[in-house]
Amino acid sequence: MSTQDTQEVAAQTPPEDPTSSNKRRLAQLHAQFSQANEKSENEYFRLVQTKQQKQLEADRGWYELKRRVAEKHAKDEQQLAESMHKRKEQVLLDVSDADRRFQDFMRK
């Protein structure tokens, strides 16, 4: 196609209507805005989901800590009870032994 042919085709093509050009530009801007809005919403929901997940992990950690403390407390109480029971038995044996020695002393 020669330069003269191009000029003839351009001369035959009616000039573009400014309204349609503005509508096309508006449609492009609307598409860009929609994409940016969707991307923003996706990022927002991802952040919300991440926050909820971290909160659940923190809650699980807190309940795990409370469970461990309760188990340790129960174990300590059990050990204390066993220790007190052994001490009571030892005291009773000591008293019984002291009573037996006192009785032996009184018989002599």
C-alpha positions, 0 to 999 in steps of 0.5 A: 500500500502506497502513501497515496493509498493510505491518505485516500483511506484516511480521507474516506474514514470519518473523523472519530467522535469525541464522545465515543473516545471518551466512552472507550476511555471511561470503559478502560478506566472502569476496567482498571478500577475494577481490577484494582478493587478486586485485587484490594479486596483479595488482599484485605480478605487475605490479611483478615484470614491471616489475622484470624489464623494467627489469633487461633494459633495464639489461642491454641498456644494459650490453652496449651500453656494453661493445660501444661500449668494445670498438669504441673500443678496437679503433679506437684499436688500429687507429689506433695500429698505423697510426701506428706503421707510418707512423712505421716507414716514416718512420724507414726513409726517414730512415735510408735518406736518411741512409745515402745522404747518408753514402755521398755524403759518403764518395765526395767 
